[in-house]
Amino acid sequence: MNQDYDAIIIGAGVIGVSVGFELAKRGWRTLNVDKQPTAGSGSTCNTCAIIRLHYSTPDGCAMARESYFHWLDWGRHLGVADEMGLAQYVNTGCLVIKNERNQDLANVMRALDELHVAYEDLGPGEVRARFPWIDTRSFGPPVTTGDARFGEPTGEHIRGAVYIPESGFIDDPTLACHNVQRACEAHGGAFMFKAEVVRILRDDGRAAGVKLSDGTAIHAPVVVNVGGPHSAIINGMAGVLEGMNVKTRALKQEVCYVPAPAGLEYNQIAPLISDGDIGCYSRPTTGNHILIGSEDPPCDVLEWVDDPDDYNTNFTHQWETQVMREAQRLKGLGIPGQTGGLVDLYDVADDWIPIYDKSDLPGFYMAVGTSGNQFKNAPVAGRLMAELIEKVEGGHDHDRDPVTIPLPYTRRSCDIGFFSRLRTLNPDSSYSVIG
């Protein structure tokens, strides 16, 4: 069989370009194939690009902490210049509101302590004094706007909060992808855009490349599915769904873009806010506006999408619900008469923890279920996948003896088996975008 490449990576979002980059650095001849016109122009371009350290599991916290240092020193991580400039990390700090669903952040604080991450455990009065524009009454658990209780306080104050100074966001997630593309190309990696994969090729019982919609066949002994919201379809092409205990689905998400309360320089003073008490997260953005997303509280009906190429891209009542929920917390936040923001799809695993793994088809690998909470982890996810692929292709049985990688910044190791397709659903997960 003629091998055109050593590895084909399906997808050129932030995880896909990172996988290509890490393999190319190791001398692999890589090709990233994406149906979009440029790197990062799929669901990655519509991410809030939040860089946070709080996760519901210790492994999630460790991976985020390790990746944080790569974003902090982005140019060194890439090792090359980009004619378009480099994406920038903006530090805002993060305020995480305690509530019953997140167990008052006990697990999060334990993980942060283990990683020696500085944080402040604030009482309601301390939150009020630090952020006087925040309404510290409790409104949870969240309900829909049709519920008579909506907007009515359920307690005189929230249960407290954790403030983590080392948190923020990347100012341009699409540029970040382009940066990694250029770094990958500097090591010999190739990219093909406007190219849709319609078939996973096989030869002698293993993956052997991909076939495109125009009939082009591209050969490689390794194929990596980083297809974002299309990941389940691609896994179906490869015939590996039956061998997965945890699967992925595409989920519609709406992110609201609204003006900050009048007289408040929000983009100068506000942190990221993760607020399970009202069921929203938010961050400041340019133009003194606020981005508001959903933490998917149990009361909301999630809109799962069967065909990621055919779904309702319009805003729905969910947009107004999210803004009204946020208005419970931010004093003076108005409800604009016109909707604005982002509508896109998340690629979501059953327990909202990604799958970084091999599959039952030799040579076919997966970095899927990553949407919503893995942008920040892309630098480590790329290295994790490269190590996994090299070890398994070298004969290692990852299912029996999970591969680990060192995390030099956090001075610990990462057990890649934590992200296995064969795992049972993780009871410590938030089962939400928080991961």
PyMOL commands that set and color helices and strands:
alter all, ss='L'
color gray80, all
select helices_A, chain A and resi 14-25+43-46+58-72+74-78+103-114+124-130+173-186+228-238+241-243+266-269+317-329+375-393+416-419
alter helices_A, ss='H'
color red, helices_A
select strands_A, chain A and resi 7-10+30-33+50-51+89-91+94-97+120-122+161-164+168-170+190-192+197-203+206-212+217-219+222-225+248-259+272-275+280-285+289-294+304-305+341-349+355-358+364-368+404-407+412-415
alter strands_A, ss='S'
color yellow, strands_A
deselect
rebuild
show_as cartoon
